[in-house]
């Protein structure tokens, strides 16, 4: 369903691009078993040169986007302030990511637009007897696998699998406080970067099944020694800096990890061939040891960062290419 999907995509886009200090009101809505958190401070990052460049690639003047804004009264460029994404490995639904957003919403318009496109609108009653409207997208075989959306108030939205959204409503009603090592890591990391992520899950667990042909690395004793990781992105007037901190079990493990990563980067650089973007990433990466932490920094100029983003504008040769007969 296009309207609900567009809201979710807008939240994901913002969450992957921009971030800042996490809001406690959103953090307290996070599932207690969350293993990975990332944040998004949209209204601050759009002022940076790279933020403006990313917005130019978003094609905001397309007819579909303008139709979406008109129908919902929601423009992610101006109405979305903060996004927090939480991954719950033990979620019982087919979806394990809950997206929480803070901004300026017109729930009635979004509900009406979603209903017009076939969404299901239902009422969910929390333990304190407050009732919240939930919008659920159609065309899924299982209700647990459907994407749902609920406005917890006029400035807070929850998007994810239906059980995750219902649980967020319950936490809001119960004034639940999210605490523990991941909460502390999120607060610390989000305050240091405009874009950030944090996890206290061992790297071997986090990367399991996500490395493709390098999947055996997640079972390597070296990667199993990484107990937690965090990092973020800072946008400046001159470029973009991406930082990752990998906390190992001991300093020697962190140094060994740096040695392996440096070796992999040198291999990438030597095999970059005619791909200057790959070579740029390799040459712009530095490694440092800080106790038991492997500190990895990728520093790019504004021009280098822009070259890494696929252009949404067809190349001149593509514009004049005739369709196949």
N, C-alpha and C positions, 0 to 999 in steps of 0.2 A: 504494500500500500504506500503510495508515493509520499504523502504528507508526513506520515510517521517515519518513514525511512529517511526522508530529507532532514528531519529534526535530528535523528540519530547520527546521520553522516556529518551534519554540521558540528555536532558535539564531538565526534571522533576526530574530525579535522582540527578543531581547535585544541583538543586534548593532546594531539600529537605534535602540535606546532608551538604552543605558547603556554607558559605557566608562571607561577609565583608562589608566595607563602600560602600554605593551605588554610582554608577557612575552617575553624573549629565546628561551625554549624554543619558543614558538609562532612567533615571527618567523622563526626559522631553518627553519621548515617551509614558508614562503611560496615559490611558484614564482619562479624567477630573473627571469622576464619580466613579473612583476606590474606593473601600471600604477596601480592604486588600492588603498589599504589603509584599513580602518576597524576600530575595536576596540570591546570591550565589557567593562566591569567590573561584572558584575551584582550581586555580593554587596555592593558599596559603595553603589551608587546607589539600591537599594530602600529605603534608610533616609530618603531625601529625601521631602518631601510630594508632589512630583509623581510620584516613583517609586511611592509607595503608591497614588496615584490611578490610574496606569497599570495597576498590578496589580489594582485593583478592576474595571477594564474588561476584564481578561483572563478573567473568569468562572471562577475556579479550582474552584468547587464544582459545575460542570456534570458530568453523568454521564459524558460522553465523556472529559473531562479526568481525572476520578478513575479511570476504567477504564484510561486510558493509564498513569497513575502506578502503579496496582496491578500492571499487566502487566509494566512495564519497571523498576520500582524507581527511576524517574528523575522528579524534580520540578524543573523549571527555576527555580522560585522559590528553592530552597534548594541544589540540587545543581550548578547551573551558575555557575561563578565568572568565567570570562573567555571572550570570543569574538573571534576575529580573522578578518575576511573579506578575501580577496584576489582581485582581478579580473585575469585574464590574457587580453589581447586576442588572443594567438596560440595559444590552446588549440585542439587539434585535435578535441576532442569538441564535441557540441552544447551543452555548458555550459561557461562560462568563469569561474565563481566557485567558489573553494574556501573552505569554512568550517572553521575550526579552533577547537575548543573545549577549555577546561580546566575540570575539575570533578570531581565524585565520581560514578562510573558503576558499574553492575553489568553488565558486558558479557554475561555468560551469560544473564541475564534478558532483556536487550534482543534478543539474537540469537534466543532461543527465541520471544519474542513476534513478532518479524519473520518467522521461519520459519513460524509458525502462520498468518500472514496472506499467505503465498505468496511471500515474498522468496526470492531465490537466495543461498545461502551458499557461498562459495568460499574457497580458500586462495591467498595470494599470497606468493611467496618472494623476498625481496630479495637483493641481491648478497652480503650477509654470511651468507646461508643462514638468516636468521630468517624465520619464517612468521607471517603476519598474516591473520586472518579478515576477509573483506569481505562485507558484506550489500548486495545490490543489489535495488532495487525492480523489480517486474515491469511488464508492460503497456507496453512501449516497443518501437518498431520496430527501433531500433538500440541495441546494447549501450553505445556511446559516449555516447548521450543519456540513459541511465538514471541515476537518482540512486543513489549508492553511499555506504556508511558503513563506516568502519573504526576500531577502537579501537587506537591506536598503543601504548597502555598503559592501565592502569586509570583514569588521570586525563586522558587526551588522546584526542580524537576528531577525525576528518577526514570531512567531508561534501562531496560534489560529484560531477561526472562521473567515471566509472570511471578514465580515464587520469589525471585530476588526483589522485585518491585514491591510486592506485598510485605516482605520482611522489612524493607526500608520504611514503609509506612508505619509499621509497628514500632520500629526504633524511634521514629520521629514522635509518635504519640507517647512513648514511654520515657522520652528524654534520655535515651541511652547515651553513655559516654564511651567512645572508642579509646582504649588505652593499651599499653604494652609496648614492647620493643619496636614494632612496626610503626605505631603511632609516633613514638619519639623520633624514629628515623625519618619519617615523613615531615615532621615539623622542622627538624634540623636541615634536611636536604632542600625542602621547598624554600626555605629562607635564603639559600645560597644561590639559587638559579632561577632564571625566568621559565625554563622548562626543566622538569625533573621526573625522576622515578626512584623508587625505593623498594627494596625487598630484603627480608631477613631469612629468605629461603636459600639453602645451599645451592650454589651455581649448578652443580651436577643435576639436581632435581629440576631447576628452572629451565635448563637447556635440553633436558631429556626429550628426544623426539623432534627437536627444533633445529638441528644442525645439518640435516640432509646427509650428504656423504661424509661429513665430519662428525657424525653422531657418536662415534666411538670416543671422542674427546670428553663427552659428558660422563663417561664411565672411568676416565683416567683419574688416578689417585691425585694428580695435581689439581684438577678441577674440583674434585670432591673436597679438597682442603679449603675451598672458598666458601666461607660461612654466610656471608651476606654481601650485597652490592647495592650501589646507589650511584646517581650521577645526574647530570643535567646539561642544559644549554643556556648560554647567555648571548643575547643579541646586543651588539654595540653599533655605534655609528660607522665603525670601520670593518666589521665582519662578524663572524660567528665562532664561538668557542664551545666545544663539546667535551665534557669531562666525565670520566667513569672511575669510581673507587671500588676495588675488589678487596674485601677484607679476608685474609687467609688465616689459617690456624696458627701460623708462626711466621716470623720474618723470612726464614729460608724458603718457605713455601711461596711467599709473595715474590721473592727475587726469582725463583724458578719460573713462576708464572710470567713475570716480565720477560725473562729470557725466551720463553716459548712464543709469546706474543710478538716480540721483536723479530724473531725468526720468521713467523708467519707474515708479518708486514713486509719484511725484506723479500720474501718469495713473491708476494703480490706485486711489489714494485718492480721486480726484475721481469715479471711476466705481464706487465701492463701493456706492452706493445704499443699499438697506435691509439690506446685509450688514455688520453691525458688526464681525465677525471680520476681514474683509478690511481695513477701515479701521484696525483696531487694529494689524495687521501693518505697515501703511504708516507710521503715526504713530510706531510704536515703533522704527523703523529709523534708525540714524545712520551717517554715513560720515566716514572720516578718511583723510588721506594720510600715509604714513610712508615717505619715500624713494620707492622704486619699487613700494611695496605699497599696494594699496587695501584698507583695513580697514573691514569692514562688521559692524555689531553690531545685533542684534535683542534687546531686553530686554523681557520680559513678566513681569507679576505672576503669582502662582500662579493666581488666578482667570482671568486672560486666557489662560494656557496651557491650563487645563482646558477652557475654552470652545471651544478649537480641536480638541479630541479628540472624534470622533464617539462619542456615548453608545451603550453596548451594551444599555441598558435602554429598552424601548419607552415612548414618550410615553403619558400617560394617555389621550389620544384614540385612540391606536393600540390600546391594550389592550382597549377596549370596542367597537372597530369590528367590525361584522359581516362575515363573509366574503362575497364576491360570490356571488350565486345563479346 
